[in-house]
């Protein structure tokens, strides 16, 4: 997490490869967002914090 920089994109194969449970995933995604990085899952297309939803 310390190495994350604004604009980084973390691509995970599936949510269970990064987090143990949904709460853990939310906490990690929030920490990545605060670092300016985005998160994307290959197995769950609805997990994508890099998309432009505006």
N, C-alpha and C positions, 0 to 999 in steps of 0.2 A: 504494500500500500504506500510505503514511503517513496517508492520510485515512480508513482503515477504523476503524470504532468497534464496540464490542460490540453485537451485535444486527443488524448490517448483513447483507444478503443479496446476494450477487453472482450474477446470473443470466446464464449464457453460452449462446449459441445452440448451440455444439458445442465439445468439448474442444480441437479444433485451432485454434479462434479465440483461445484463451487461452495455450496452451502448444505448444511445438515437438515435444515427445515426452513419453511417460508419466512419466519421471523429473522433468521440468520441472513437469508438472502436480501431482505429489505434493509437490514442494517448495513450489509456490505455494499449494496447498491447506493445507499445514502452516502457512505464514506467515499465511494468513487465519485459520486456527483459533486461532493464538496471539494474534491481534489481537481475537478474539472474534466474528469474522464467519463466515458460512457460504457455501457454494458449491453452486450447483445448475445442471445442464445440461439444456437443453430437448431436445436430440437424444439424449442418453444418460441415461435416467431412473435408472440405477444410480449415477450420479455425483450424490450429494445428501448433503451434510454437515449439512443443516439438519433432517433427519428425526429423529424420536424413535425410536431403535432399542433402547431399554431394555426 
